[in-house]
Amino acid sequence: MYVQVKNTGKGFVTFDDRSKFDIIAISLDVWDVEDNAASQAWVTRVDGTIITKEIAEEHINNVNRNIWIQDSEGKHLTQEPETVTL
């Protein structure tokens, strides 16, 4: 499942969490999380929002595009960032 939540630092994902479910950071605030009871408890603990794959892709691509726009100001970059497909 995909979860949108900002990493709050130490204790955000604990060793105990990692021993109970797989979790991968896909972008700054989107996580790919194994769906089980322990991960559901983690989502609640960190105040995350479960999102669909399509929403996750759209969010990541919007963030990447906004970063590209900021980075390209005054640099005349022509190649836009690649579209992420999960």
LUMTOR-933708 format. One record per atom (N, C-alpha, C, O): residue number from 1; residue in one letter; chain; x, y, z. Coordinates in pm, whole numbers, plus 50000, padded with zeros to 5 digits. Each point is the difference from the previous one (the first is absolute). Last residue first. Layout:
REM residues N
<seq: NUM; type: a; mol: A; x: X; y: Y; z: Z>
...
//
This chain:
REM residues 86
<seq: 86; type: l; mol: A; x: 50486; y: 50360; z: 48915>
<seq: 86; type: l; mol: A; x: 50019; y: 49904; z: 50109>
<seq: 86; type: l; mol: A; x: 49952; y: 49861; z: 49960>
<seq: 86; type: l; mol: A; x: 50009; y: 49907; z: 50080>
<seq: 85; type: t; mol: A; x: 50194; y: 50545; z: 49656>
<seq: 85; type: t; mol: A; x: 49891; y: 49903; z: 49997>
<seq: 85; type: t; mol: A; x: 50029; y: 49896; z: 50106>
<seq: 85; type: t; mol: A; x: 50105; y: 49937; z: 49998>
<seq: 84; type: v; mol: A; x: 50065; y: 50597; z: 49851>
<seq: 84; type: v; mol: A; x: 50012; y: 49882; z: 50086>
<seq: 84; type: v; mol: A; x: 49875; y: 49913; z: 49983>
<seq: 84; type: v; mol: A; x: 49887; y: 50049; z: 50006>
<seq: 83; type: t; mol: A; x: 50368; y: 50317; z: 49651>
<seq: 83; type: t; mol: A; x: 49878; y: 49968; z: 50070>
<seq: 83; type: t; mol: A; x: 50019; y: 49870; z: 50078>
<seq: 83; type: t; mol: A; x: 50049; y: 49902; z: 49945>
<seq: 82; type: e; mol: A; x: 50354; y: 50453; z: 49932>
<seq: 82; type: e; mol: A; x: 49928; y: 49882; z: 49954>
<seq: 82; type: e; mol: A; x: 49875; y: 49979; z: 50084>
<seq: 82; type: e; mol: A; x: 49997; y: 50031; z: 50119>
<seq: 81; type: p; mol: A; x: 50207; y: 50468; z: 49810>
<seq: 81; type: p; mol: A; x: 50025; y: 49875; z: 50074>
<seq: 81; type: p; mol: A; x: 49916; y: 49885; z: 49944>
<seq: 81; type: p; mol: A; x: 49892; y: 50021; z: 49944>
<seq: 80; type: e; mol: A; x: 50257; y: 50366; z: 49715>
<seq: 80; type: e; mol: A; x: 49919; y: 49992; z: 50122>
<seq: 80; type: e; mol: A; x: 50028; y: 49868; z: 50072>
<seq: 80; type: e; mol: A; x: 50054; y: 49907; z: 49941>
<seq: 79; type: q; mol: A; x: 50246; y: 50407; z: 49712>
<seq: 79; type: q; mol: A; x: 49955; y: 49863; z: 50027>
<seq: 79; type: q; mol: A; x: 49926; y: 49995; z: 50133>
<seq: 79; type: q; mol: A; x: 50059; y: 50025; z: 50105>
<seq: 78; type: t; mol: A; x: 50144; y: 50379; z: 49738>
<seq: 78; type: t; mol: A; x: 49890; y: 49962; z: 49910>
<seq: 78; type: t; mol: A; x: 49946; y: 49861; z: 50030>
<seq: 78; type: t; mol: A; x: 49884; y: 49972; z: 49971>
<seq: 77; type: l; mol: A; x: 50388; y: 50482; z: 50277>
<seq: 77; type: l; mol: A; x: 49994; y: 49855; z: 49988>
<seq: 77; type: l; mol: A; x: 49879; y: 49963; z: 49913>
<seq: 77; type: l; mol: A; x: 49893; y: 50059; z: 50015>
<seq: 76; type: h; mol: A; x: 50311; y: 50390; z: 50136>
<seq: 76; type: h; mol: A; x: 49957; y: 49959; z: 49866>
<seq: 76; type: h; mol: A; x: 50006; y: 49848; z: 49981>
<seq: 76; type: h; mol: A; x: 50041; y: 49952; z: 49894>
<seq: 75; type: k; mol: A; x: 50044; y: 50356; z: 50500>
<seq: 75; type: k; mol: A; x: 50102; y: 49907; z: 49951>
<seq: 75; type: k; mol: A; x: 49967; y: 49949; z: 49860>
<seq: 75; type: k; mol: A; x: 50084; y: 49933; z: 49939>
<seq: 74; type: g; mol: A; x: 49644; y: 50361; z: 50360>
<seq: 74; type: g; mol: A; x: 50120; y: 50070; z: 49954>
<seq: 74; type: g; mol: A; x: 50107; y: 49910; z: 49942>
<seq: 74; type: g; mol: A; x: 50106; y: 50050; z: 49961>
<seq: 73; type: e; mol: A; x: 49548; y: 49695; z: 50309>
<seq: 73; type: e; mol: A; x: 49984; y: 50144; z: 49984>
<seq: 73; type: e; mol: A; x: 50134; y: 50064; z: 49965>
<seq: 73; type: e; mol: A; x: 50097; y: 49990; z: 50074>
<seq: 72; type: s; mol: A; x: 49816; y: 49537; z: 50037>
<seq: 72; type: s; mol: A; x: 50031; y: 50041; z: 49864>
<seq: 72; type: s; mol: A; x: 49988; y: 50151; z: 49979>
<seq: 72; type: s; mol: A; x: 50038; y: 50049; z: 49893>
<seq: 71; type: d; mol: A; x: 49862; y: 49715; z: 50526>
<seq: 71; type: d; mol: A; x: 50142; y: 49980; z: 49967>
<seq: 71; type: d; mol: A; x: 50036; y: 50059; z: 49863>
<seq: 71; type: d; mol: A; x: 50114; y: 50040; z: 49978>
<seq: 70; type: q; mol: A; x: 49431; y: 49965; z: 50169>
<seq: 70; type: q; mol: A; x: 50081; y: 50084; z: 50087>
<seq: 70; type: q; mol: A; x: 50149; y: 49992; z: 49963>
<seq: 70; type: q; mol: A; x: 50069; y: 50102; z: 49996>
<seq: 69; type: i; mol: A; x: 49634; y: 49614; z: 49775>
<seq: 69; type: i; mol: A; x: 49972; y: 50140; z: 49965>
<seq: 69; type: i; mol: A; x: 50087; y: 50093; z: 50084>
<seq: 69; type: i; mol: A; x: 50059; y: 50095; z: 49947>
<seq: 68; type: w; mol: A; x: 49956; y: 49447; z: 50155>
<seq: 68; type: w; mol: A; x: 50067; y: 50028; z: 49873>
<seq: 68; type: w; mol: A; x: 49980; y: 50145; z: 49960>
<seq: 68; type: w; mol: A; x: 50095; y: 50065; z: 49955>
<seq: 67; type: i; mol: A; x: 49674; y: 49782; z: 50420>
<seq: 67; type: i; mol: A; x: 50143; y: 50010; z: 50030>
<seq: 67; type: i; mol: A; x: 50077; y: 50034; z: 49874>
<seq: 67; type: i; mol: A; x: 50090; y: 50084; z: 50003>
<seq: 66; type: n; mol: A; x: 49455; y: 49830; z: 49944>
<seq: 66; type: n; mol: A; x: 50021; y: 50126; z: 50071>
<seq: 66; type: n; mol: A; x: 50146; y: 50022; z: 50037>
<seq: 66; type: n; mol: A; x: 50050; y: 50112; z: 49992>
<seq: 65; type: r; mol: A; x: 49828; y: 49475; z: 49810>
<seq: 65; type: r; mol: A; x: 49987; y: 50110; z: 49903>
<seq: 65; type: r; mol: A; x: 50023; y: 50135; z: 50068>
<seq: 65; type: r; mol: A; x: 50068; y: 50086; z: 49944>
<seq: 64; type: n; mol: A; x: 49923; y: 49529; z: 50328>
<seq: 64; type: n; mol: A; x: 50119; y: 50000; z: 49915>
<seq: 64; type: n; mol: A; x: 49996; y: 50116; z: 49901>
<seq: 64; type: n; mol: A; x: 50102; y: 50066; z: 49978>
<seq: 63; type: v; mol: A; x: 49517; y: 49869; z: 50288>
<seq: 63; type: v; mol: A; x: 50113; y: 50045; z: 50083>
<seq: 63; type: v; mol: A; x: 50126; y: 50009; z: 49914>
<seq: 63; type: v; mol: A; x: 50071; y: 50100; z: 50005>
<seq: 62; type: n; mol: A; x: 49552; y: 49718; z: 49789>
<seq: 62; type: n; mol: A; x: 49981; y: 50143; z: 50025>
<seq: 62; type: n; mol: A; x: 50115; y: 50057; z: 50081>
<seq: 62; type: n; mol: A; x: 50050; y: 50109; z: 49970>
<seq: 61; type: n; mol: A; x: 49942; y: 49425; z: 49959>
<seq: 61; type: n; mol: A; x: 50031; y: 50071; z: 49876>
<seq: 61; type: n; mol: A; x: 49981; y: 50151; z: 50014>
<seq: 61; type: n; mol: A; x: 50077; y: 50076; z: 49943>
<seq: 60; type: i; mol: A; x: 49803; y: 49649; z: 50422>
<seq: 60; type: i; mol: A; x: 50145; y: 49993; z: 49978>
<seq: 60; type: i; mol: A; x: 50038; y: 50078; z: 49875>
<seq: 60; type: i; mol: A; x: 50097; y: 50075; z: 50002>
<seq: 59; type: h; mol: A; x: 49442; y: 49881; z: 50088>
<seq: 59; type: h; mol: A; x: 50065; y: 50084; z: 50099>
<seq: 59; type: h; mol: A; x: 50151; y: 50005; z: 49976>
<seq: 59; type: h; mol: A; x: 50060; y: 50108; z: 49998>
<seq: 58; type: e; mol: A; x: 49684; y: 49599; z: 49736>
<seq: 58; type: e; mol: A; x: 49971; y: 50140; z: 49966>
<seq: 58; type: e; mol: A; x: 50072; y: 50095; z: 50096>
<seq: 58; type: e; mol: A; x: 50058; y: 50100; z: 49958>
<seq: 57; type: e; mol: A; x: 49968; y: 49436; z: 50132>
<seq: 57; type: e; mol: A; x: 50074; y: 50036; z: 49878>
<seq: 57; type: e; mol: A; x: 49980; y: 50147; z: 49965>
<seq: 57; type: e; mol: A; x: 50097; y: 50070; z: 49970>
<seq: 56; type: a; mol: A; x: 49650; y: 49762; z: 50388>
<seq: 56; type: a; mol: A; x: 50142; y: 50003; z: 50035>
<seq: 56; type: a; mol: A; x: 50084; y: 50042; z: 49880>
<seq: 56; type: a; mol: A; x: 50087; y: 50086; z: 50012>
<seq: 55; type: i; mol: A; x: 49457; y: 49840; z: 49920>
<seq: 55; type: i; mol: A; x: 50021; y: 50126; z: 50072>
<seq: 55; type: i; mol: A; x: 50147; y: 50013; z: 50039>
<seq: 55; type: i; mol: A; x: 50057; y: 50110; z: 49993>
<seq: 54; type: e; mol: A; x: 49816; y: 49488; z: 49806>
<seq: 54; type: e; mol: A; x: 49987; y: 50110; z: 49903>
<seq: 54; type: e; mol: A; x: 50024; y: 50135; z: 50067>
<seq: 54; type: e; mol: A; x: 50066; y: 50087; z: 49942>
<seq: 53; type: k; mol: A; x: 49922; y: 49522; z: 50324>
<seq: 53; type: k; mol: A; x: 50120; y: 50001; z: 49916>
<seq: 53; type: k; mol: A; x: 49997; y: 50119; z: 49905>
<seq: 53; type: k; mol: A; x: 50102; y: 50066; z: 49980>
<seq: 52; type: t; mol: A; x: 49612; y: 50000; z: 50459>
<seq: 52; type: t; mol: A; x: 50005; y: 49903; z: 49892>
<seq: 52; type: t; mol: A; x: 50133; y: 50012; z: 49925>
<seq: 52; type: t; mol: A; x: 50072; y: 50099; z: 50014>
<seq: 51; type: i; mol: A; x: 49885; y: 50022; z: 50517>
<seq: 51; type: i; mol: A; x: 49961; y: 50053; z: 49870>
<seq: 51; type: i; mol: A; x: 50010; y: 49891; z: 49895>
<seq: 51; type: i; mol: A; x: 50067; y: 49899; z: 50020>
<seq: 50; type: i; mol: A; x: 49925; y: 50214; z: 50554>
<seq: 50; type: i; mol: A; x: 50012; y: 49897; z: 49898>
<seq: 50; type: i; mol: A; x: 49945; y: 50057; z: 49870>
<seq: 50; type: i; mol: A; x: 49890; y: 50054; z: 49996>
<seq: 49; type: t; mol: A; x: 50328; y: 50216; z: 50427>
<seq: 49; type: t; mol: A; x: 49880; y: 49986; z: 49917>
<seq: 49; type: t; mol: A; x: 50027; y: 49893; z: 49895>
<seq: 49; type: t; mol: A; x: 50096; y: 50011; z: 49923>
<seq: 48; type: g; mol: A; x: 50115; y: 50117; z: 50610>
<seq: 48; type: g; mol: A; x: 50013; y: 49991; z: 49855>
<seq: 48; type: g; mol: A; x: 49865; y: 49986; z: 49931>
<seq: 48; type: g; mol: A; x: 49897; y: 49976; z: 50064>
<seq: 47; type: d; mol: A; x: 50293; y: 50073; z: 50420>
<seq: 47; type: d; mol: A; x: 49896; y: 50085; z: 49942>
<seq: 47; type: d; mol: A; x: 50011; y: 50006; z: 49848>
<seq: 47; type: d; mol: A; x: 49987; y: 50106; z: 49939>
<seq: 46; type: v; mol: A; x: 50264; y: 49620; z: 50387>
<seq: 46; type: v; mol: A; x: 50069; y: 50112; z: 49938>
<seq: 46; type: v; mol: A; x: 49903; y: 50097; z: 49932>
<seq: 46; type: v; mol: A; x: 50042; y: 50097; z: 49937>
<seq: 45; type: r; mol: A; x: 49793; y: 49512; z: 50292>
<seq: 45; type: r; mol: A; x: 50095; y: 50063; z: 50092>
<seq: 45; type: r; mol: A; x: 50064; y: 50124; z: 49940>
<seq: 45; type: r; mol: A; x: 50020; y: 50100; z: 50069>
<seq: 44; type: t; mol: A; x: 49692; y: 49624; z: 49662>
<seq: 44; type: t; mol: A; x: 49925; y: 50074; z: 50102>
<seq: 44; type: t; mol: A; x: 50095; y: 50078; z: 50091>
<seq: 44; type: t; mol: A; x: 49974; y: 50117; z: 50031>
<seq: 43; type: v; mol: A; x: 50220; y: 49599; z: 49658>
<seq: 43; type: v; mol: A; x: 49933; y: 50109; z: 49929>
<seq: 43; type: v; mol: A; x: 49922; y: 50087; z: 50098>
<seq: 43; type: v; mol: A; x: 50003; y: 50123; z: 49992>
<seq: 42; type: w; mol: A; x: 50189; y: 49483; z: 50177>
<seq: 42; type: w; mol: A; x: 50101; y: 50102; z: 49973>
<seq: 42; type: w; mol: A; x: 49936; y: 50120; z: 49931>
<seq: 42; type: w; mol: A; x: 50028; y: 50114; z: 50037>
<seq: 41; type: a; mol: A; x: 49706; y: 49507; z: 50032>
<seq: 41; type: a; mol: A; x: 50023; y: 50068; z: 50128>
<seq: 41; type: a; mol: A; x: 50102; y: 50113; z: 49981>
<seq: 41; type: a; mol: A; x: 49985; y: 50107; z: 50059>
<seq: 40; type: q; mol: A; x: 49940; y: 49614; z: 49577>
<seq: 40; type: q; mol: A; x: 49880; y: 50082; z: 50022>
<seq: 40; type: q; mol: A; x: 50014; y: 50079; z: 50130>
<seq: 40; type: q; mol: A; x: 49961; y: 50117; z: 50007>
<seq: 39; type: s; mol: A; x: 50368; y: 49569; z: 49894>
<seq: 39; type: s; mol: A; x: 50016; y: 50120; z: 49918>
<seq: 39; type: s; mol: A; x: 49879; y: 50092; z: 50013>
<seq: 39; type: s; mol: A; x: 50013; y: 50122; z: 49995>
<seq: 38; type: a; mol: A; x: 49974; y: 49465; z: 50230>
<seq: 38; type: a; mol: A; x: 50106; y: 50084; z: 50057>
<seq: 38; type: a; mol: A; x: 50018; y: 50128; z: 49919>
<seq: 38; type: a; mol: A; x: 50020; y: 50108; z: 50057>
<seq: 37; type: a; mol: A; x: 49675; y: 49559; z: 49788>
<seq: 37; type: a; mol: A; x: 49951; y: 50066; z: 50121>
<seq: 37; type: a; mol: A; x: 50104; y: 50096; z: 50059>
<seq: 37; type: a; mol: A; x: 49966; y: 50109; z: 50046>
<seq: 36; type: n; mol: A; x: 50088; y: 49817; z: 49438>
<seq: 36; type: n; mol: A; x: 49966; y: 49903; z: 50105>
<seq: 36; type: n; mol: A; x: 49959; y: 50078; z: 50125>
<seq: 36; type: n; mol: A; x: 49999; y: 50123; z: 49998>
<seq: 35; type: d; mol: A; x: 50220; y: 49966; z: 49482>
<seq: 35; type: d; mol: A; x: 49868; y: 50015; z: 50063>
<seq: 35; type: d; mol: A; x: 49975; y: 49885; z: 50097>
<seq: 35; type: d; mol: A; x: 49970; y: 49888; z: 49959>
<seq: 34; type: e; mol: A; x: 50494; y: 50383; z: 49851>
<seq: 34; type: e; mol: A; x: 49930; y: 49872; z: 50002>
<seq: 34; type: e; mol: A; x: 49870; y: 50016; z: 50078>
<seq: 34; type: e; mol: A; x: 49998; y: 50065; z: 50105>
<seq: 33; type: v; mol: A; x: 50222; y: 50358; z: 49652>
<seq: 33; type: v; mol: A; x: 49997; y: 49929; z: 50128>
<seq: 33; type: v; mol: A; x: 49924; y: 49868; z: 49983>
<seq: 33; type: v; mol: A; x: 49891; y: 49997; z: 49943>
<seq: 32; type: d; mol: A; x: 50351; y: 50465; z: 49814>
<seq: 32; type: d; mol: A; x: 49941; y: 49872; z: 49958>
<seq: 32; type: d; mol: A; x: 50011; y: 49908; z: 50120>
<seq: 32; type: d; mol: A; x: 50110; y: 49964; z: 50043>
<seq: 31; type: w; mol: A; x: 49878; y: 50600; z: 49931>
<seq: 31; type: w; mol: A; x: 50062; y: 49876; z: 50046>
<seq: 31; type: w; mol: A; x: 49924; y: 49882; z: 49943>
<seq: 31; type: w; mol: A; x: 49877; y: 50002; z: 49992>
<seq: 30; type: v; mol: A; x: 50207; y: 50578; z: 49972>
<seq: 30; type: v; mol: A; x: 49920; y: 49885; z: 49956>
<seq: 30; type: v; mol: A; x: 50079; y: 49873; z: 50029>
<seq: 30; type: v; mol: A; x: 50118; y: 49989; z: 49969>
<seq: 29; type: d; mol: A; x: 50041; y: 50475; z: 50089>
<seq: 29; type: d; mol: A; x: 49890; y: 49974; z: 50093>
<seq: 29; type: d; mol: A; x: 49905; y: 49891; z: 49953>
<seq: 29; type: d; mol: A; x: 49885; y: 49994; z: 50045>
<seq: 28; type: l; mol: A; x: 50538; y: 50130; z: 49732>
<seq: 28; type: l; mol: A; x: 50013; y: 50071; z: 50128>
<seq: 28; type: l; mol: A; x: 49890; y: 49964; z: 50099>
<seq: 28; type: l; mol: A; x: 50025; y: 49994; z: 50120>
<seq: 27; type: s; mol: A; x: 50031; y: 49635; z: 49532>
<seq: 27; type: s; mol: A; x: 50035; y: 50140; z: 49981>
<seq: 27; type: s; mol: A; x: 50005; y: 50065; z: 50138>
<seq: 27; type: s; mol: A; x: 50003; y: 49931; z: 50101>
<seq: 26; type: i; mol: A; x: 49969; y: 49608; z: 49879>
<seq: 26; type: i; mol: A; x: 49998; y: 50019; z: 49856>
<seq: 26; type: i; mol: A; x: 50036; y: 50143; z: 49965>
<seq: 26; type: i; mol: A; x: 50068; y: 50025; z: 49900>
<seq: 25; type: a; mol: A; x: 50024; y: 49613; z: 50526>
<seq: 25; type: a; mol: A; x: 49973; y: 50139; z: 49966>
<seq: 25; type: a; mol: A; x: 50009; y: 50015; z: 49848>
<seq: 25; type: a; mol: A; x: 50103; y: 49969; z: 49940>
<seq: 24; type: i; mol: A; x: 49768; y: 49577; z: 50343>
<seq: 24; type: i; mol: A; x: 50098; y: 50063; z: 49911>
<seq: 24; type: i; mol: A; x: 49957; y: 50144; z: 49975>
<seq: 24; type: i; mol: A; x: 49884; y: 50025; z: 49965>
<seq: 23; type: i; mol: A; x: 50019; y: 49498; z: 50366>
<seq: 23; type: i; mol: A; x: 49968; y: 50139; z: 49972>
<seq: 23; type: i; mol: A; x: 50112; y: 50061; z: 49917>
<seq: 23; type: i; mol: A; x: 50118; y: 49982; z: 50030>
<seq: 22; type: d; mol: A; x: 49661; y: 49519; z: 50209>
<seq: 22; type: d; mol: A; x: 50092; y: 50065; z: 49906>
<seq: 22; type: d; mol: A; x: 49953; y: 50143; z: 49975>
<seq: 22; type: d; mol: A; x: 49880; y: 50026; z: 49989>
<seq: 21; type: f; mol: A; x: 50029; y: 49693; z: 50481>
<seq: 21; type: f; mol: A; x: 49949; y: 50026; z: 49864>
<seq: 21; type: f; mol: A; x: 50108; y: 50069; z: 49917>
<seq: 21; type: f; mol: A; x: 50088; y: 50069; z: 50051>
<seq: 20; type: k; mol: A; x: 49993; y: 49765; z: 50396>
<seq: 20; type: k; mol: A; x: 49862; y: 49953; z: 49986>
<seq: 20; type: k; mol: A; x: 49941; y: 50025; z: 49862>
<seq: 20; type: k; mol: A; x: 49902; y: 49936; z: 49963>
<seq: 19; type: s; mol: A; x: 50540; y: 50201; z: 50196>
<seq: 19; type: s; mol: A; x: 49997; y: 49855; z: 50019>
<seq: 19; type: s; mol: A; x: 49860; y: 49942; z: 49977>
<seq: 19; type: s; mol: A; x: 49984; y: 49879; z: 49985>
<seq: 18; type: r; mol: A; x: 50098; y: 50591; z: 49995>
<seq: 18; type: r; mol: A; x: 50065; y: 49933; z: 49886>
<seq: 18; type: r; mol: A; x: 50000; y: 49848; z: 50014>
<seq: 18; type: r; mol: A; x: 50005; y: 49928; z: 49901>
<seq: 17; type: d; mol: A; x: 49829; y: 50339; z: 50460>
<seq: 17; type: d; mol: A; x: 49915; y: 50014; z: 49880>
<seq: 17; type: d; mol: A; x: 50058; y: 49919; z: 49885>
<seq: 17; type: d; mol: A; x: 49929; y: 49922; z: 49936>
<seq: 16; type: d; mol: A; x: 50334; y: 50108; z: 50447>
<seq: 16; type: d; mol: A; x: 49886; y: 49911; z: 50022>
<seq: 16; type: d; mol: A; x: 49904; y: 50005; z: 49881>
<seq: 16; type: d; mol: A; x: 49950; y: 49897; z: 49956>
<seq: 15; type: f; mol: A; x: 50407; y: 50404; z: 50054>
<seq: 15; type: f; mol: A; x: 50049; y: 49865; z: 49972>
<seq: 15; type: f; mol: A; x: 49887; y: 49899; z: 50013>
<seq: 15; type: f; mol: A; x: 49988; y: 49908; z: 49920>
<seq: 14; type: t; mol: A; x: 49837; y: 50576; z: 49974>
<seq: 14; type: t; mol: A; x: 50088; y: 49939; z: 50099>
<seq: 14; type: t; mol: A; x: 50052; y: 49864; z: 49951>
<seq: 14; type: t; mol: A; x: 49952; y: 49946; z: 49901>
<seq: 13; type: v; mol: A; x: 49855; y: 50545; z: 49899>
<seq: 13; type: v; mol: A; x: 49997; y: 49856; z: 49970>
<seq: 13; type: v; mol: A; x: 50102; y: 49935; z: 50092>
<seq: 13; type: v; mol: A; x: 50119; y: 50028; z: 49991>
<seq: 12; type: f; mol: A; x: 49802; y: 50394; z: 50133>
<seq: 12; type: f; mol: A; x: 49895; y: 49997; z: 49899>
<seq: 12; type: f; mol: A; x: 49978; y: 49857; z: 49951>
<seq: 12; type: f; mol: A; x: 49886; y: 49953; z: 49996>
<seq: 11; type: g; mol: A; x: 50455; y: 50203; z: 50322>
<seq: 11; type: g; mol: A; x: 49882; y: 49930; z: 50048>
<seq: 11; type: g; mol: A; x: 49887; y: 49993; z: 49900>
<seq: 11; type: g; mol: A; x: 49898; y: 49936; z: 50025>
<seq: 10; type: k; mol: A; x: 50451; y: 50446; z: 49901>
<seq: 10; type: k; mol: A; x: 50027; y: 49885; z: 50086>
<seq: 10; type: k; mol: A; x: 49870; y: 49942; z: 50054>
<seq: 10; type: k; mol: A; x: 49915; y: 50071; z: 50054>
<seq: 9; type: g; mol: A; x: 49965; y: 50241; z: 49558>
<seq: 9; type: g; mol: A; x: 50131; y: 49980; z: 50060>
<seq: 9; type: g; mol: A; x: 50008; y: 49875; z: 50087>
<seq: 9; type: g; mol: A; x: 49930; y: 49902; z: 49976>
<seq: 8; type: t; mol: A; x: 49696; y: 50262; z: 49745>
<seq: 8; type: t; mol: A; x: 50019; y: 50091; z: 50112>
<seq: 8; type: t; mol: A; x: 50133; y: 49979; z: 50073>
<seq: 8; type: t; mol: A; x: 50025; y: 50063; z: 50102>
<seq: 7; type: n; mol: A; x: 49732; y: 49864; z: 49384>
<seq: 7; type: n; mol: A; x: 50091; y: 49939; z: 50096>
<seq: 7; type: n; mol: A; x: 50030; y: 50101; z: 50110>
<seq: 7; type: n; mol: A; x: 50049; y: 50110; z: 49974>
<seq: 6; type: k; mol: A; x: 49490; y: 49894; z: 49735>
<seq: 6; type: k; mol: A; x: 50134; y: 50059; z: 50011>
<seq: 6; type: k; mol: A; x: 50081; y: 49927; z: 50106>
<seq: 6; type: k; mol: A; x: 49949; y: 49972; z: 50109>
<seq: 5; type: v; mol: A; x: 49645; y: 49825; z: 49571>
<seq: 5; type: v; mol: A; x: 50028; y: 50054; z: 50133>
<seq: 5; type: v; mol: A; x: 50143; y: 50053; z: 50001>
<seq: 5; type: v; mol: A; x: 50089; y: 49941; z: 49939>
<seq: 4; type: q; mol: A; x: 49548; y: 49734; z: 49755>
<seq: 4; type: q; mol: A; x: 50057; y: 50133; z: 49993>
<seq: 4; type: q; mol: A; x: 50012; y: 50054; z: 50141>
<seq: 4; type: q; mol: A; x: 49901; y: 50013; z: 50072>
<seq: 3; type: v; mol: A; x: 50072; y: 49472; z: 49685>
<seq: 3; type: v; mol: A; x: 49966; y: 50087; z: 50112>
<seq: 3; type: v; mol: A; x: 50068; y: 50134; z: 49979>
<seq: 3; type: v; mol: A; x: 50118; y: 50006; z: 49967>
<seq: 2; type: y; mol: A; x: 49730; y: 49490; z: 49771>
<seq: 2; type: y; mol: A; x: 50074; y: 50125; z: 49994>
<seq: 2; type: y; mol: A; x: 49949; y: 50094; z: 50108>
<seq: 2; type: y; mol: A; x: 49879; y: 50014; z: 50021>
<seq: 1; type: m; mol: A; x: 50149; y: 49417; z: 49923>
<seq: 1; type: m; mol: A; x: 49915; y: 50117; z: 50000>
<seq: 1; type: m; mol: A; x: 50089; y: 50123; z: 50000>
<seq: 1; type: m; mol: A; x: 50116; y: 49994; z: 50041>
//
